[in-house]
Amino acid sequence: MSALKDLRHPTAGLADTQHIYRDTAGSPLLVANRYEGRGRKEGKGKFFLPYDVSQRVWKAPQSRPIYNLDKIAQAAPNQPIFWVEGETCADALTDLGYLASTSFGGSKALAKTDLSPLAGRTVIIWPDLDEPGQDYAKQLAQDLVTRHQATPLLLPITDALIATHDRTGDLCHPLPKGWDVADAIAAGWGCSQIDGLVNWVFCDLPDTKNRYVTTQANTAANTPGAPTYTYRESQREPEPLRIRNDTGQTTANVEDLELWKTPQGEPYATLRRQHHCEHWATGSKVFRDYLAYAHYKAEGKAPSNATLDDKRRMLEGVARFEGETHPVFSRIASVGRSLYLDLGNEAWQAVAITSEGWQVIDHSPARFRRSPAMQALPRPERHPDGINLLREFLNVGSEDDFRMLVAWLLGCFHPKGPYPILILSGEQGSAKSTTAQTLRDLIDPAQPSTRSTPSSEQDLVIAAMNNHVLSFDNLSTIRPAMADAFCRIATGGGFGTRKLHTDSDEVLFNATRPCLLNGIPDLAARPDLADRSIGIHLPVIPASSRKTLGAFNRDFAKAKPFILGALLDAVSRALGEIDSVHLSEAPRMADFAKWVVAAEPALGWPQGGFLDSYGANRTKSDQAAIDGNPVALALLSLMDGRRRIGAAQRQICAKPYGTASQPSPRTATAFPGQKRGLERPCGGFSLSCAARG
C-alpha cells in the first residue's frame, strides 16, 4: 500500500488525492489519482490520471471495476446502494454509513464499467445538478434494468426539490451548476435529510418519470433489510386485458387494469385513469360500471347482466389465484416509517407524512379503498396560529378539555391504535352533534357524518370496513353487548360474521378504529368502556354566543386547511420523537398517551401538559361514574357526617368475596373510582364497598 501512496506520474507528479478501486477480496485494481491543478500549467483545473495496478501502467484498464466493490460483495443482497458521480461523493456517503459506489471516467466511460455486481440489487441514483449528470443517471438506470435486472431509483435532483427539503436553511439557493451529494453533506446534511429526500422523492415519482420502482418502505440508510423495493418486470406499457366470451371472440378491452388481492383474499382491481390510480373491490358497483363501460367502448352497446357477471367472476378468479397480495387501507395508511392520508379527492391525491414533514403527493404507495360515503379533505396548508385556530369551532369548558379533543384527533393518526373512545355529553343546546361533525371532518369526512346507534356487531363491522372514524349521534344508552363491541374495535379485536344467510362462508374483520359517541346522558356507565374513553362534558351555549349553521360551516371551511396542516405538523413531530418518549407512569391507553406526548412540542403545549390534562380527565370520568351510580350516591348520603359504623356494617365489609352478601372480585375491582383511589373512609366503611354493592 505504501507503494501506491508514493505513486508519481512522470509529469504530473504526486497526486493530491487517491481513490482506490478494489476487487471483491479487497485487493487494489485501479487507482484514480486526483490532481487539483496547483503549481501546474496555468488554467489547468481538476483532473484525474488512472493507474492500472496489475499492469503497472498509467492507463485505465479496458474493463473497469465499480467503486467499493469489496464492500458491495460483503453486504446483504437486499441492502440498497447509492450510485453517485465521483469518488468524493461516494466517500462522503460511506462516512455516513451508506453503501455507495461510482464508476471511473464518468458518463463517457460507463460502457467500460463492469456493472454485473449490481445485478438484482436496489440502486439509488443521485445525479449531479447538470445536464451531463442527468444523462449519465438515465443511461445507468437503463443499463441496470435491461442488462442486469437491477432495481434503480432515479432521483430527479432539481434546485426546487432540494430547497423543499432544506429545512435547516444550510444550503444557498439557487444551487450552483454541478451541485452534488458531497456538497450537501459538506453543508451539514446528515442521514435524516438524505433519507427524507429519498423517501419523499420516491413518493412523488409518477410512472411517467420512473417506471422502474413501484413500492418503497422504510429508511434508505445503510441498514440491511430496511428498505423494500418492488421491481416492475417490464418497462413496456401493460398489455390491455382482453375479455373473451364463450365463443372465443373478444368482447371488451380493459386497459390499464391490475388485479390483486388483500391478505384476507378479497379480490381488488387497480384502474389507471387520467394520470392516477384507483383501487376498487371487484364486487363494488364502481368496478362493475367500469366493466360495462369497457364493453361499450369495444362493442358500442351495453352488455347483458349475465355477460357482465361472467366477466367480473373471471377477473375475481385471476385476482385471487394469480394476483399479488397487498394490504388495503381506509383513509390512514402506514408504510414503513411513513404515514399516508388519503385526501379523498377525484385525483386520488394523498399526504405523505414522515419525521421530516409532510407533502401532498399524486401517487401514493399505499392502496386506499373508498366507500360511497367518503368525502374529500381540503389540501392542507400551514398557518402561524396552528392548532389554536380550532378553538373557536369547539364548545369546551376548559383548556384541559380542548387539549383532550386535540389529543383524540392526533390519536386518530396513530398507525395501529389503540384509539380512545371519545364520548361527548351535555344538555340540549351544547352543540354535541356539531362538535362531533367538526372533529370528524378534520380526519375522515363522510356523508352522513354521524349515524344512529348500530343495532348489531355486524352493522358496526360494516361501518368499520368502510370508514376510518366511526361516529354515532344522539345515543341514549349503550347495550352491554355493543359496549363490548366498541371496546374491541377501539383497542383491537376480531369480529366474524356469515357472508350470506344462505351459506357458511365467514367474513373476518380484525382492525382498530377511532370511535366518537355523543348523547345527553353519561354513556360510559360500564367500567370497561369508561376505562377506554375520553369523556368531555360540553357546556350549554348562551343564546348571545350562538351562530347560524351556515355561518359556522363557512368559517370552518376557511380554517380547515390550516387546522389540518397543524395536525399534520404534530403527527410528523410524533413520528420523529416517539422512540425517545418514556413515560414514568404509563396510564391506561399508554400507546395513545405516548403518541400525543411525542407530538406536544409541535402544539406549543408545556412539557407534561397533556398528561396533566389526561389525568384531570380521568379523575372527572371517575367522579362522573360515581355521580351516575345510584347505589354509590345513596351510600354517600347515608355515610355523610358519620365517622363510625356499627357491627353489622363491619361484618358485611369483612365477609370474603363471593358470598351472598359480597359480590365477586371482578365486580369489586371494576369500579373506576376504586382504581383511582376515590375512597371516603367512614370509620372502616369506604366508597369501594358502595361500588361493589
Disulfide bonds with the S-S distance in Angstrom:
none
